[in-house]
Amino acid sequence: MRRSLAILMILVLLIGSGCVNEANRIEKANKDLGSKRNPIKMYFVPSLEAGKVVASGEAIAKALEKETGYHFKVAVPTSYAAVIEALGNYQADIAWLPTFAYVLAKEKHDVEVKFMTVRDSLKMYRGQFIARADSGIKGVEDMQGKVIAYTDASSASGYIYPSAMLKDKGIEPSQARFTGSHSAAILAVYSGTADVGCTYWSPPDKEGNPKDARATLVETNPDILEKVIPVAFTEWIPNDTVTFRKNLPKDLEAKVLDVLYSFSKTEHGHKIMYDLYQIDGLEPATDKDYDVVRKAVELMGLDIKTLLK
């Protein structure tokens, strides 16, 4: 009996200590948030070339600073997982998270999606399999025994959906590796170090210009659209997000949301967001908008909790 009481008391103390520690973390994270000493930390994933993402992110931060009076700090960690963890440990306050990365962050850290991106009036996109035009690869059935370049393990279009599609069709690559970004996966195919790459795809614009991940490399590799082509597509996926960590001060959160949404509607805002991730606009979103991803993951035979380990 005494032993049971002792164990119970220890558990109560541990739980109480955890609550106190969490309260301390929240207090520290929110103290003078938005000041020069404690700026609002806005993180971006390295899905494209990091320098380009930083430049666009800082342009957004500058616009938000002007309209809100808050100070912002921009960062692009080396992986999607690092951004997810930054939200959970209060190192990041806002993150522009890809679809599946958001689902993981919600499961692990109870983050809050605020906006869904819009591209050409669409709130959904697909994953694409790309290959060199001269490779002879015409579809998924030709990928048996090939080298596959994925982006990141937390990317819906760059890994989760395409890898599940290959598994469903019994296709086994000879090698699968993560390149860290959509640009890197495309360049791996372009250079011949990978046979197939997996990246995001959005429909061409009204003039027929491609808006998939290859378009971000046209400036540096003018022949990319001719040499690297889509050969297969995944199912449709809800667009990426602008996500806030939990326990942000409500007045600060409301002000930033209002200014960011208004910014997305301006010509200047549209240009910066398009340069960032080819975003045409932002629209309010809720967690329910991403239930379709959770259902897709279940149908793939995957467990989100297992993926978090």
C-alpha positions as CSV (number, residue, x, y, z in Angstrom):
1,M,0.0,0.0,0.0
2,R,2.8,2.4,1.0
3,R,4.7,1.5,-2.2
4,S,1.6,2.3,-4.3
5,L,1.1,5.6,-2.6
6,A,4.8,6.5,-3.1
7,I,4.6,5.7,-6.8
8,L,1.4,7.8,-7.1
9,M,3.1,10.7,-5.4
10,I,6.1,10.4,-7.7
11,L,3.8,10.4,-10.8
12,V,1.9,13.5,-9.5
13,L,5.2,15.3,-8.9
14,L,6.5,14.4,-12.4
15,I,3.3,15.6,-14.0
16,G,3.3,18.7,-12.0
17,S,6.9,19.4,-12.9
18,G,6.1,18.9,-16.6
19,C,3.3,21.4,-16.4
20,V,5.5,23.9,-14.6
21,N,8.2,23.5,-17.2
22,E,5.7,23.9,-20.1
23,A,4.3,27.0,-18.5
24,N,7.8,28.4,-18.1
25,R,8.6,27.7,-21.8
26,I,5.4,29.4,-22.9
27,E,6.1,32.4,-20.7
28,K,9.7,32.7,-22.0
29,A,8.7,32.3,-25.6
30,N,5.9,34.9,-25.4
31,K,7.7,37.5,-23.3
32,D,8.0,40.7,-25.3
33,L,7.4,38.6,-28.5
34,G,7.7,40.7,-31.5
35,S,10.3,43.0,-29.9
36,K,13.8,43.4,-31.2
37,R,15.1,41.2,-28.4
38,N,12.5,38.5,-29.0
39,P,11.4,38.7,-32.7
40,I,8.7,36.6,-34.2
41,K,10.5,33.6,-35.7
42,M,9.2,32.6,-39.1
43,Y,10.7,29.4,-40.5
44,F,10.6,28.0,-44.1
45,V,11.4,24.5,-45.3
46,P,14.3,24.0,-47.7
47,S,12.1,22.6,-50.5
48,L,13.9,24.9,-53.0
49,E,17.4,26.5,-53.1
50,A,17.9,27.9,-49.6
51,G,19.3,31.3,-50.6
52,K,16.2,32.0,-52.7
53,V,13.9,30.9,-50.0
54,V,15.7,33.2,-47.4
55,A,15.5,36.2,-49.8
56,S,11.8,35.8,-50.3
57,G,11.1,35.0,-46.7
58,E,12.9,38.1,-45.6
59,A,10.9,40.2,-48.0
60,I,7.7,38.9,-46.4
61,A,9.1,39.6,-43.0
62,K,10.0,43.1,-44.0
63,A,6.5,43.8,-45.2
64,L,5.0,42.3,-42.0
65,E,7.3,44.4,-39.9
66,K,6.2,47.6,-41.6
67,E,2.5,46.9,-41.1
68,T,2.5,45.3,-37.7
69,G,5.3,47.1,-35.9
70,Y,6.7,43.7,-34.8
71,H,10.2,42.5,-35.4
72,F,10.6,39.2,-37.4
73,K,13.5,36.8,-37.8
74,V,13.6,34.4,-40.8
75,A,15.3,31.0,-40.9
76,V,15.5,28.0,-43.3
77,P,16.7,24.9,-41.4
78,T,18.3,22.0,-43.2
79,S,15.3,19.7,-43.1
80,Y,11.5,19.6,-42.8
81,A,11.9,17.7,-39.5
82,A,14.0,20.5,-38.1
83,V,11.2,23.0,-38.8
84,I,8.6,20.7,-37.2
85,E,10.7,20.4,-34.1
86,A,11.3,24.1,-33.9
87,L,7.5,24.7,-33.7
88,G,7.3,22.2,-30.9
89,N,10.1,23.6,-28.8
90,Y,9.1,27.2,-29.3
91,Q,12.1,28.1,-31.4
92,A,9.7,28.9,-34.3
93,D,6.4,30.8,-34.1
94,I,5.3,30.6,-37.7
95,A,6.2,28.0,-40.3
96,W,5.4,27.7,-44.0
97,L,4.9,24.0,-43.9
98,P,4.3,21.5,-46.7
99,T,1.2,19.4,-46.5
100,F,2.5,16.2,-44.8
101,A,4.9,18.1,-42.6
102,Y,1.9,20.0,-41.3
103,V,0.1,16.7,-40.6
104,L,3.1,15.4,-38.7
105,A,3.5,18.7,-36.7
106,K,-0.2,18.7,-35.8
107,E,0.1,15.1,-34.5
108,K,3.2,15.7,-32.5
109,H,3.0,19.3,-31.4
110,D,-0.7,20.4,-31.8
111,V,0.2,23.3,-34.1
112,E,-2.5,25.3,-35.8
113,V,-2.9,25.7,-39.6
114,K,-4.0,29.2,-40.5
115,F,-3.7,29.4,-44.2
116,M,-3.7,27.1,-47.2
117,T,-1.8,28.3,-50.3
118,V,-3.5,28.8,-53.6
119,R,-2.0,28.3,-57.1
120,D,-3.9,29.2,-60.2
121,S,-7.1,29.2,-58.1
122,L,-6.4,25.6,-57.0
123,K,-6.0,24.4,-53.4
124,M,-4.7,21.0,-54.5
125,Y,-1.6,19.7,-56.3
126,R,-0.1,16.4,-57.3
127,G,3.2,14.6,-57.0
128,Q,5.0,13.9,-60.2
129,F,7.6,11.3,-61.3
130,I,10.2,12.9,-63.6
131,A,12.8,11.3,-65.8
132,R,15.2,12.4,-68.6
133,A,13.4,12.6,-71.9
134,D,16.0,10.3,-73.4
135,S,15.9,7.7,-70.6
136,G,13.2,5.4,-72.1
137,I,11.2,5.6,-68.9
138,K,7.5,6.2,-69.9
139,G,5.7,5.3,-66.7
140,V,5.8,3.7,-63.3
141,E,6.2,0.2,-64.7
142,D,9.6,1.3,-66.2
143,M,11.0,2.3,-62.7
144,Q,11.7,-1.3,-61.5
145,G,15.4,-1.4,-60.5
146,K,16.0,2.3,-61.1
147,V,17.6,4.9,-58.8
148,I,14.9,7.1,-57.3
149,A,15.6,10.7,-56.0
150,Y,13.1,11.7,-53.3
151,T,13.1,15.1,-51.6
152,D,12.4,14.8,-47.9
153,A,10.8,12.0,-45.8
154,S,8.1,14.6,-44.7
155,S,7.2,15.6,-48.2
156,A,3.8,14.5,-49.5
157,S,4.6,14.9,-53.2
158,G,8.4,14.3,-52.9
159,Y,8.1,11.0,-51.0
160,I,5.0,9.9,-49.1
161,Y,2.6,9.6,-52.1
162,P,5.0,8.5,-54.8
163,S,6.7,5.9,-52.6
164,A,3.3,4.5,-51.6
165,M,2.3,4.4,-55.3
166,L,5.4,2.4,-56.2
167,K,4.8,0.0,-53.3
168,D,1.2,-0.5,-54.3
169,K,2.3,-1.5,-57.8
170,G,5.1,-3.7,-56.6
171,I,7.9,-1.6,-58.0
172,E,11.2,-1.8,-56.2
173,P,14.0,0.7,-57.0
174,S,17.6,-0.4,-56.9
175,Q,18.3,2.6,-54.7
176,A,16.3,5.4,-53.1
177,R,17.8,8.5,-51.6
178,F,16.7,11.8,-50.2
179,T,18.1,14.9,-51.8
180,G,16.7,17.5,-49.4
181,S,14.8,19.6,-51.8
182,H,12.7,19.5,-55.0
183,S,15.3,21.4,-56.9
184,A,18.0,18.9,-55.9
185,A,15.8,15.9,-56.9
186,I,15.3,17.5,-60.4
187,L,19.0,18.2,-60.8
188,A,19.9,14.6,-59.8
189,V,17.8,13.4,-62.8
190,Y,19.1,16.2,-65.0
191,S,22.7,15.3,-64.3
192,G,22.1,11.5,-64.6
193,T,22.9,10.6,-61.0
194,A,19.3,9.4,-60.5
195,D,16.9,7.8,-63.0
196,V,13.7,9.1,-61.5
197,G,12.9,12.1,-59.3
198,C,9.8,12.8,-57.3
199,T,8.6,16.4,-56.9
200,Y,5.5,18.6,-56.8
201,W,3.3,19.3,-59.9
202,S,0.7,22.0,-60.5
203,P,-1.1,22.5,-63.8
204,P,0.4,24.8,-66.4
205,D,-0.8,28.4,-66.5
206,K,-3.3,29.8,-69.0
207,E,-0.4,30.4,-71.5
208,G,0.7,26.8,-71.1
209,N,3.8,27.6,-69.1
210,P,4.7,24.8,-66.7
211,K,4.2,25.5,-63.0
212,D,5.7,22.3,-61.5
213,A,9.0,22.2,-59.6
214,R,11.0,22.2,-62.8
215,A,10.0,25.8,-63.5
216,T,12.1,27.1,-60.6
217,L,15.2,26.0,-62.4
218,V,14.6,27.4,-65.9
219,E,16.7,30.5,-65.1
220,T,19.8,28.5,-64.3
221,N,19.1,25.5,-66.5
222,P,17.2,26.8,-69.6
223,D,16.9,23.3,-71.2
224,I,15.4,21.7,-68.0
225,L,11.9,21.5,-69.4
226,E,13.0,19.6,-72.5
227,K,15.5,17.3,-70.9
228,V,13.5,16.4,-67.8
229,I,9.9,15.5,-68.2
230,P,6.9,14.2,-66.1
231,V,6.2,10.5,-66.7
232,A,3.6,9.7,-64.0
233,F,1.5,11.5,-61.4
234,T,0.1,10.7,-57.9
235,E,-3.3,11.4,-56.6
236,W,-4.3,15.0,-55.7
237,I,-3.0,16.5,-52.4
238,P,-4.2,19.5,-50.4
239,N,-1.8,22.5,-50.8
240,D,0.8,23.5,-48.3
241,T,0.2,25.7,-45.3
242,V,1.1,28.7,-43.1
243,T,1.1,27.2,-39.6
244,F,1.4,28.8,-36.2
245,R,2.7,27.2,-33.1
246,K,0.3,26.7,-30.1
247,N,0.0,29.2,-27.3
248,L,0.8,32.4,-29.2
249,P,-0.5,35.6,-27.7
250,K,-4.0,36.0,-29.2
251,D,-3.7,39.7,-30.0
252,L,-0.4,39.2,-31.7
253,E,-1.7,36.2,-33.6
254,A,-4.8,38.1,-34.9
255,K,-2.8,41.1,-36.0
256,V,-0.2,39.0,-37.9
257,L,-3.0,36.9,-39.6
258,D,-4.8,40.0,-40.7
259,V,-1.7,41.7,-42.1
260,L,-0.4,38.6,-43.8
261,Y,-3.8,37.9,-45.5
262,S,-4.0,41.5,-46.7
263,F,-0.4,41.3,-47.9
264,S,-1.2,38.2,-49.9
265,K,-3.9,40.1,-51.8
266,T,-1.5,42.9,-53.0
267,E,0.4,42.9,-56.2
268,H,3.7,43.2,-54.3
269,G,2.7,40.3,-51.9
270,H,1.8,38.1,-54.8
271,K,5.1,38.6,-56.5
272,I,7.1,37.8,-53.4
273,M,5.1,34.7,-52.6
274,Y,5.3,33.5,-56.1
275,D,9.1,33.9,-56.0
276,L,9.0,32.0,-52.7
277,Y,7.0,28.8,-53.6
278,Q,5.1,29.8,-56.7
279,I,2.2,30.9,-54.5
280,D,-0.6,33.0,-56.0
281,G,-2.5,33.6,-52.8
282,L,-3.6,32.5,-49.3
283,E,-7.0,31.4,-48.0
284,P,-8.0,30.5,-44.4
285,A,-7.8,26.8,-43.6
286,T,-8.7,24.4,-40.8
287,D,-7.2,21.1,-39.7
288,K,-10.2,19.3,-41.3
289,D,-8.9,20.3,-44.7
290,Y,-6.1,17.8,-44.2
291,D,-8.2,14.8,-43.1
292,V,-8.0,13.6,-46.7
293,V,-4.2,13.2,-46.2
294,R,-4.6,11.3,-43.0
295,K,-7.0,8.9,-44.8
296,A,-4.6,8.5,-47.7
297,V,-1.8,7.6,-45.3
298,E,-4.0,5.0,-43.6
299,L,-4.9,3.5,-47.1
300,M,-1.2,3.3,-47.8
301,G,-0.8,1.1,-44.7
302,L,1.3,3.7,-42.9
303,D,0.9,4.9,-39.3
304,I,1.6,8.6,-38.6
305,K,2.7,7.8,-35.1
306,T,5.3,5.4,-36.4
307,L,6.5,7.9,-39.0
308,L,7.1,10.4,-36.1
309,K,9.6,8.1,-34.5
